[in-house]
């Protein structure tokens, strides 16, 4: 396997191999409060992939309600603003699941309406975190079915602004998880060639911010 294909964050953030965490003031905000000063990170994925949980870990508090199994809590687009120790303001955008009532078209409309409001303020999306449960035997949706949404959110050169992040590693045996990870990498090939990456979320604040910092590197902003 091409080692460039699998980029797991071991040392991207600091010499010790992990983001140095401090206090992370966090709050929910309305879309009207978004500004050009914000780094906008959109979190996407199916029901149960851990979107709200990921944001809660990054915020270092249970700021969003977490759904369980097939019952999603996120019905509308929501926003959580986090101020990092370096005073960077990052806004995580929690999105409805594609498996919610109404399906993908309903979700695409909600995100499309959100985009109109954001682009009306001339605000750009910094990156997309696409979550996938490593407990699933295969990708819930083929990656190509999401390309148009990625393009709408990040523009034509969207590949480098999207990372596929696997969750729930504590629920699988390491060898099973690694085998599924290789299959995911194969399915994500076109995205990888465009500059995307497949990363692991280890259910900690440090892991969440390592992923964010990876997305915000200059090479992913072109």
N, C-alpha and C positions, 0 to 999 in steps of 0.2 A: 504493500500500500504506500502511496506517495505520502511522505511525512508532512508535506506542506498542506495536505488536504485537511488534516486534523489539527486544529490549533486550540489546545487546552491551556488556559491561562495559568502558568506556573510562576512567571516572573515578569509579566508585562508592567505591573504597577509600581513596584518598588524593589530595591536590592534584596529585600527579605522574601520576595516572591508573593506578596499580598498587599493590597491597599491598606495604608495606615488609617485606621478608623478613629474618629473622635465623635463628638456630639453632632447629630444630624437633625437640626430643627426641621420639622415637616408639618405640612398642613394641606388639607384639601382646598382647592381653589376652583373658581368658575372659569369657563373658557374666556370670558371677557377680561380676565386678569392676566392672560398670557401676553408676553411681550417679546420683542426681538432679543432681549437679554437672556431669555430662557434657552436652555438646551432641551429640546423636546424629544423624548424617547417614547415611542409607541410600543405597547406590549400587546401582542396578538397570540391567539392560540385557541384550541378547542376547549370545551367544558372540562374542568378537572385538571388542566395542564399546570395550573398554579400561577396564573397571572396576578391575582390579588395577593397571593402569598409572597410572590417575588417582590412586589412593590412594598409590602409590609416589612419584609426583611431589609430592603434598602432604606426605608423610612425609620427603621429601628423601633417601630411601634405598630400595633394592630389598628391601623388607620382605616382600612377597608374591610368590609365583611367578606368572609371567605366562603365560597360555595363548596358543596360536597358532592362527589360522584357526578350524577347526571342532572343536578339541580343548580344551575348557575345563579350567582347573586348579581353579577354585573349585567344590567339591562340597558343601560345607556353609557355613553362615553363619560368617563370620570377623570379627574386630574389630581395628582398629588405633587406638590412642590417640595423639594428637598434642597436645603442649603448646605453645601459641603464645607469642611474645615477651611478650604481655600476660597470660600465665599462664592463658588460657582453655583448658580441656581439651575437645578435640573428638574424638569417636570416629567413625571411618568404619566402616560396616558393609558388608562385601563379601558379596554374595549370589550364589548359583548362577544360571547363565543359564537363561532360559526354554527354550532349545533343548537343554538337557542331556537325558540319557536319562530318560524318564519324563514329559517335557514340563512344561507350565505347572502342571498340577495338583500334580505332585511338588514343584515349587519353591514354590508357594503353601502347601503343607503345611509345608515346612521353615520358611518365613518365619512362618507362623501359629504353629508351635510356639515359635519364637524370641520372637514377640510375647507369648505367654502368660507366658513367663519374665520378660520385660522389664516388662510391665504388672503382673505380680505384685509387682515392686519399686517400682511406682508411678512408673516412668520414662516420659517422653514422647519421641516422635521429633520432633526439631527440623525436619528437612526431608528431602526425597528428591531425589537427582540421578538423572535418567533419561537414560542415555547412548545416543546413536545415531550410527553411522558416517555421515559426510557422503558417503562413497564409495558408500553404498547408494542405489539409485534412489528408494526410498520407505521409509517407516517399516516396520520389520520386523513390528511388531504395531500394529493400529489403536489409537489412544490410549484409546478407550472400553473396550477389553477389559482395560485396566489400572486403570480407575477404582475398582473394588471393592477392589483391593489398596491403592491410594493411600488410600482411605477407612479401611481397617482400620489402616493405619500412622499416619495423621495426623488422623483424625476427619472429621466432616462437612464442615468448612471446609478441605478439603485442598488446593484449587487453588493458593493462594498459597504453600504449603509445598513445591511441586514445581516443579523447573526441568528442561526438556529441554535437554541439553547435547550439542552435536555435536562429534565427535572426528575425527581423521585428516585435518585440513585440508591437511597437507603432501602428501597423496596425490592431490589433485584440482587441476585448474586453477581459478583463482579464479572465472572466470565460470560454470563448471559448478557449483562449490560454492554460489555465490550463488543460482543458479537453483533448486537443490535445497532450499536454505534457505527460499526463498519458498514452495515447495510444502509443506515441513514446517510452516511457520507457519500455512498454510491448514488443514492437518490437525489442528493443535493449537489451533484457534480457541476451542473451548469452554473449554479450560484457560486460555488467555490472558485471556478475558473474566472468569475467576474470580480473576485475579491472578498466574497463572503467567508464565513467560518462556521464551524460546528464547535460549540463550547459546552462545558458542563456547569450546572448550577448546583452547588453543594449545600443549599438551604441555610446560608449564613449571610450576614450583611457584607462581610468582606468579599465573598464570592459574587454577590450582586454588583458591587461597585467595581470589581475587577472587570466584569463584563461591560459595564457602562464605560469605564475608562478605555477599554479596547475599542468600543464604537466611536469614541470621541477623539481618537488619535487622528492627526492630520491626514494620514494616508486614506482614511475612510470618509473624508469630507469633500473630496474632489468631485 
